[in-house]
Structure formats: structure tokens, C-alpha cells
Amino acid sequence: MRPSSVLILHGWQNFRPPGHWQHVLADDLLAAGLDVRYPQLPDPDDPARALWSALVEREIAGLTGPHRLVIAHSLATWVVLDLLVAAGGLDVERILLAAPVTREVLAANPPIAAFDPGLDDARIRSAVTSQGKVHLVCSDDDPYWPGGAAAWAGSLGASVHPLTGQGHLALSDGYGRWDSVRSWVLDDGQIGPR
């Protein structure tokens, strides 16, 4: 189902560089006539969880039309999961979480340690199951989730799109244009490597 509006959320230390897959995706979807929101989240080098959460909550509330999507990369995946659990569901049709960060990586990095909201997997699983249509794409060699997040995501009931040897799915890993994500947005297809 073609979405009516899409919210794209970047991660830690990301200032929305023009070549990044999220920036390219936002441009492509705007050109296709979709309502696209791609906000710069406050202070991505030293982010405040409360500020990010409040902004994301407002952006989700502002999505238009019946078919709304949220796409979050890296640190923003935890913001979306926290809101999903707190609300018992989000008013969106589909969610894509790309390259999440482990709780251990959050704890080891003081600027982002507060982004671990202390959610246990049972609460996340309940929210993901209730929401439905939560997808996660990750690589087995992501330095922010050693071994990859596929098994974890599967245990939560998310639809998993596992990749091999693709790193953190960042611009430095070659993730500029990512056609299969564009296809997933427009057609709900399988996500593969760039």
C-alpha cells in the first residue's frame, strides 16, 4: 500500500548529510508526491532523550493520511520503541527500524546512555505484537550490534530483513541510494543490501 506520509529519523552524530540513504530516500519520496518529514533532531552529538522523544512524538502526530510510516536508524530506533511501548501502539501503518544499537553500546557511551529507557524485551515484544507490521533491517557485522540484531528482532515478533557484511548501514558503509528500502516504502517488499 502506497504510504500517504513518511517520517524519517536519523541517529547519533548524524546531521542529515545529502548522500546518506535517508536523505536520498526523503528526496525521492518527496519527488514521488509523498508527505515526507525528515527533521534534524536536536544536538545529535550530545542528544537529550527527552528532547528527541518529544520531537518524534510531535512528528508522528503530524503525519497525514491513512497510511503513515516511520523509518528510524540507529539511536532513533530506541526512541521509537520507547514511544511504542509507552503508548501501547503508534498511529502508523508500518515501522522500519534500521541498525539498532545494543544496550551495552548505549551504556558504554555517556552521550547516549540515557537512550536505554530500561525496557525489558517482554514489554517490547508485547508492543511490537500489538502494533504489527514492525520491520527491522540489520547487518551481521554492525559494530554497534556485534553479531547483528536479527535474532533479537525475531524474538520480539518483528519482521526481520537480515543482511551480511553491511556494517551500520551508514554512509561510511556505502549506504547512499538504497533502492530496496525505497521499494519497501512504496510496495512493502523485501529489503536487501544497497
Secondary structure, 3 states (H helix, E strand, C coil): CCCCEEEEECCCCCCCCCCCHHHHHHHHHHHCCCEEECCCCCCCCCCCHHHHHHHHHHHHHCCCCCCEEEEEECCHHHHHHHHHHHHCCCCCCEEEEECCCCHHHHHHCCCCHHHCCCCCHHHHHHHHHHHCCEEEEEECCCCCCCCCCHHHHHHHCCEEEEECCCCCCCHHHCCCCCHHHHHHHHHCCCCCCC
